[in-house]
Amino acid sequence: MVKLEVFLSPVCPYCSQVRELVSRVASRYPDVEVVDVDTYTDEGIERGMSMMVRAVPTIAIDDEIKLVGWPFTEGDLVEHIEAALR
């Protein structure tokens, strides 16, 4: 199982688009678990600090930051997911 964490903020203008893209892409992979991390909660702040997240949106796969900021393409996300599944 691959764990894909999406670090989001409720005030980020791009985070909702990223969340939709991640949901759409991850739905193609039964072995991918998506976890939203709200960086406006104590738990989200703690997790973000432990991962050294400096911006949102950020995507981490199996505890490794892969994509930071926007824009990135669907192809970029697919590439990282497929590499993690190998």
N, C-alpha and C positions, 0 to 999 in steps of 0.2 A: 504494500500500500504506500502510495506517495502522498505526503501531506503538503498541501499548497495553502500557505497563509497569505491573506490579502489584508494589508495594513491600510485602514481607511479612516477618514475623518468626516464628521457630519458637515463641516464647513468647506470641504474640498470641492471645487467645482467639477473636477474630473472623476472623482471616486465612484459615482454612480455608474458612469459609462464603463469604468474598469470592472466594476462588480458584475455588470451585465455581460461583458465580454468573457470574463472568467467563468461565469455560470454556463454560458453557451458552450465554450470550449471544453470545460471539465466534464460536462454531461456526456461527452463522447468517450470518456475513459472511466470504466467502472472501478479501476484501481486507484483513482485520485480522490482524496478527501479534501474538500475546501473548507477552510476555517477563516471566518472574518474576524479581524482584530480591530476593534474600535479604539482608536488612539485617544479618545476623549474619556476613557474609563480608567480607573486605577489599574485594573488588570491589563488593559491594552497598553498603558504607559509602561508598566513593568515589563511586559513582553517586548515592546518596541525597544526599550533601553537595553534589554539583554541581547537583542539582535543588532544593536547599533543603527536602528532605523532613524534616518535623519529627515525624511520627506515622505509625503503620501501623494499618490498611492505607491506602495512598495509591495512587491510580490516575492515571497520566500518559498523555496521548494526544499523540503527536507532540511530545514534549519539553515539554509544558505540563501542569501539575498541574490535574486536573479534579475529583477527589473525594478527600476526606480524612476518615478515620475511618469509623465505622460507627454507625448504619445509613444506608444509602442504598438506593434502590429499583432494581429492574431497569429501570424506566422512566427513571430518572436516567442510568444507564449507556447505555442505548439512545440516549437523546437526544444524549449526547456523542459516541458512535460515529457516529451518522448525520450529525451536524454536521461531523465530521472527514472523512467520506466525500464531502461535497458539494464 
